[in-house]
Structure formats: C-alpha cells, structure tokens
C-alpha cells in the first residue's frame, strides 16, 4: 500500500518514521512551547497562526504540509507538531511520507466504516 501511495503521490518512501514525532499528546506541550518561542506563534482557534512567520522556508513547508499532506489542518493555522515537522523538512530531514499517508488512509477507512 505504501508503495502505491509513493507511486501516486511521488512523496518519499524512505527516511525517518513520522511515528517518532507524532507519538502522542505527551510531547505536544513541549513542542508547542518551543515552536511558540522560536517563531513567535500566536494561538488561534484551530492551531497556531503562521501568517507572521519570518522564516519563509518553514512557512512554505507548513503550507504544503497543511494543504496537501496532513489532515485536519487549516492553511494558516496548524498544530505545533506541523511547525516542527516543516522546520525539519526545511532543514533537509527526509521522512517516510508514503508510510504516513498509508496509515492515515487506513485510519480514514476505519472511521468511515464506523
């Protein structure tokens, strides 16, 4: 399934496992505090506003992730973990996006069946 997603999306199927970063709510607060300090993010209704970010590479990476890859994200308001992921992508860290999308697809299928 991940290979099929890789062929369709052309996103990488090699690299770090996103499960290590998206491991749960316990690390969200620490990540949120670090990202708020580093990028001076303002909390909004659905996440953190990225409109005032000065780091263009991270801002563009956030918008791509929010628009094309991550579900439950707004284009200009994202969770702190999306900011952390985008920062790493902008620095050249490669993630296994095909595996991530495969897991998201399977989760969406289970939710639709329920």
Secondary structure, DSSP 8 states (H G I E B T S, - for coil): -HHHHHHHH---SSSB-GGGTS--GGGHHHHHHHHHHHHT-EE-SSSEE-TT---HHHHHHHHHIIIII-SS--SSEE-HHHHHHHHHHHTT--B-HHHHHHHHHHHHHHHHH-
